[in-house]
């Protein structure tokens, strides 16, 4: 039996307004099915708050809050402290922030939460750009990817969030991909069993920004791992351990070629 077959049949995030094939919405949906109805979610300004809080069609069936863009981890800290002060024990504080809300504007709040070792689960759904506001470059946009704000000839690369998180000495961290759902589920379950700050960074393709078909999201998220562009790993006791080795490293060019964002048409807003 696959790990996914054991998931709660109930839905805690559904009826949202996300684009067809949205990897971020899949990451949120699966994590909440793992954590259950006692999970309290925090989301900053971004794709998931934009598509999940459209009154009266609210997409969350458990408690969920929109935080200021830069304050995801800070709001999580407050929620955890408040519930603990009330004597609550059976709950999980989980945050869902995109790559911009995590690696850029929200990095200081995340750093502070890890330093305090707050008992929270922070999940970054990485679609590699500010997709909600029109596909602008973020600190996690990969080299060569087209966005509406990438300067011509830019040589910037993705920030190494694994190294940044590692430097904090966090109790548990992991990378994941919506292309390997069972692995992602296992890591969310593990994070839920550990006290202190936990960080999961999940690759979540955006068909609109990546230039792929809406039915290719899971396939290309899996391919990223298989060709070695995205590593699945865990951090515990000061050590990173690789979970799945690349299967087809010789097909990395095919991975890039199938995405419209890597096709340079000569516009000045694209990478050289």
N, C-alpha and C positions, 0 to 999 in steps of 0.2 A: 504494500500500500504506500502510495506517495504521501509525503508530508502534507501536501495541499489537501488531500482527501480527508484529513482530520480537522479541517477548519470548521469554525462555527458556521452553521448554515444561515444565520442571521446576517443582515447587512447593516453596517453602521455608517456607511458613506455611499449614498446612491442618489440618483436623480439629479446629479450635478450638471453644470453647463459646460463642462470641459470639451475641448475639440475631440473629434473621433480619433481613437488610437492614442490618447494621451497617456504617456508613461507615468507621469506624476500622479494622476488619479488612481492608477493601478497600485502604485506604491502605498498611497494612503489607505485605500480600500483594504488591501491585504494586511497591513500592519494593524489596523483597527479590528479586523476579524480575529487576529491573534490575541490582541490585548483585551478585547471584550468591552462590555457595556460600562465597566467602571473606569475605563480610560478617559482622561480629561485632556483634550487636544488644544494646542495653541498653534495658530498659523499667522504669519505676518502678511503684510500686503504682498500679493503675488498671485500666481496662477490659482492655487487651491483655495485661497480666500475669495478670490474673484468669482470662481465658479461654484463655490459651496455655500455662500451666504446670500443668495438672492431671494429675499423675502417676497412672498410667503413660501417659496419652494426651497427651504433650507435642507441641505444635503446630509447633515450630521444628525444621527439619532442619539448620540451620547453628547455630553457637555463639550462644547468647543468654543474657543475665543479667538478673535482677531487681535493680534498685538501690533504695536507700532513696528514699522519695518525693521528698525535696528534692535528691537528689544525682545525677540522671541525667547531667548534663554532667560532673560531677566523676568519676564512674565511667568515663565515656567517655575522659576525659583519662588516667586510669590505664591503661586497656586499650591506648590508642594508644601511650603511653610504653613499656609493657611489650613490645608486639610490635615496636616500633622498636628497643628495646634488644636483642631477640633476633635482630635482623637481618632480620626479615620485611619484605617490600616489597609483596607483592600482597594487599592487604586493604583493607577499608573499615570504619571504626568508625561505626555508625549508631545513633542514639537515637530512640525513638518514645515521646513523652509527650503526654498529653492537655492540654487547655487549662488545667486547674487545676494540673497538674504542671509546666506551662511558665510561664504568666503570673503564677502566684501562688507556690506553695511552692518551685518550682524556678528561679525567676528569678535568684536570686543566683549559683547554680552556672553557669547559662547565661552570665550576664554575665562571670563570671571566665574561662570557656573562650574567649569571644570576645576578651577583653582579651589572653589569652595566644596567641591565634590557633592554637589546637590544630587539628590536621588531622582534623576530625570532621565528620559530617553529622548535624545535629539536625533531626528532623522532628516538628512539633507537629500531631497530628490533633485538630482543633478541632470538638468536638460541642457546644460552648457551654454546658456545665454539668458538674458532677461526676456523671456518669451512673452510674458503677459502684456508688456508695453511696446511690443513691436520688434522683437529680436535684436536687442542691443547686446554688445559684448559685455561679459562679466569676467571676473577673475578666474573663472573655470572654463572659459571658452578655449577650445584647443587651437593650437597653431594651424593656420590655414583655413579655418572655418569662416565662412562669410557671415557677417552681421551688418546691420544698418549703420553701425558706428565704428567698425574696425578701420583704423587708418590704413591707407595703402602702404604696403611694404612693412607692416607691423610684424615683429618677430616675437611677440609676447606668447608665453605658454601658460598652461594651467598652473595655478598655485598647487603646491604639493600639500594637500590637506592632511594626508597621512602623517607627514613629517611634523606638521604644525600640531596635530592632536597628540602625536607621540611625545613631543617635547613637554607636554603638560603632565605626563604620567597618569593618564586616565585609566580607570579600572578596566574598561572594556571598550573596544572600538572595532568596527568591521566595515568592509566594503561589500556591496551587493549589486545585483542587477535584476531588473524585472524580467530578464531573459532566463534567469535561473531562480524561479519562484520558490522551490523547495529550500534552496540555500538561504534565500532571504527570510523565509518563514522561520527557519531554524535559528537564525541570528537574532530576529526580533524576540523569539521565545527565550533565547539565552540572555539577551539584554534585560528582559523582564525579571529574570531570576537573580540578577546581580544588584547589590545595593551600591549606590553612588551614581556618578555620571556615566552614561553610556552614549556612544556616538555611532550612528550607522550612516554610511554614505552610499546611496543607491543610484545607479545609473538608470535614468528614466527618459528615454528618447521622446522628442517632440516632433511628430510628423511635419507640422507646419514649419518649424524652424530648421529641421534637418533636411527637408526636401525628400521625404520618403512617403510611400503610400501608407494610408491609415491602418492597413492590416499587416504592416511589417514591423511594428513597434517591438513586439516580443522577440521576433526573429533577429532583428538587427542588434538588440540588446544582448542577445545570446552570442551573436557573431563577434561583438566587441570583445567578449571574454575569450572566445575560441581563437581569435587571431592574435591575442596578446595586447590589445590596446587598453583593455580594462582588466585589472587584476582583482580576483576575489580572494580576500584575506581577512584575518582576525588579529587583533592586538590584545594580548593578556600577559601580565607579569613582565612587562617591558619587552616582549618579543612579538614580532609579526610572523604569522604562519600562513602560507599560501594554501587555499582550499582546493582550487581546481586549476590544473595546468593548462596552458593553451593547447588546443588540438590542431589548429591549422595556421601556424604563424606565417606560412608562406602565402597566405591568401589575404594579407593585410591590404594590399592595393585594391582588391575587389571590394573590401569593406568600405574604403573611402570613395571608390568610384560610384557606388550605388546611391550616394547621398548628394543631393543638389547643393548643399552648403559648401562642398569642397570643389565645385566647378567654377573656376575663375573665368568670368566673362569680361574682365578688364575694367570694371567700374572701380573708381577711386576709393570706394568704401570697403573694398575687399582686400584680403591679405595678399601680399605678393608671393 
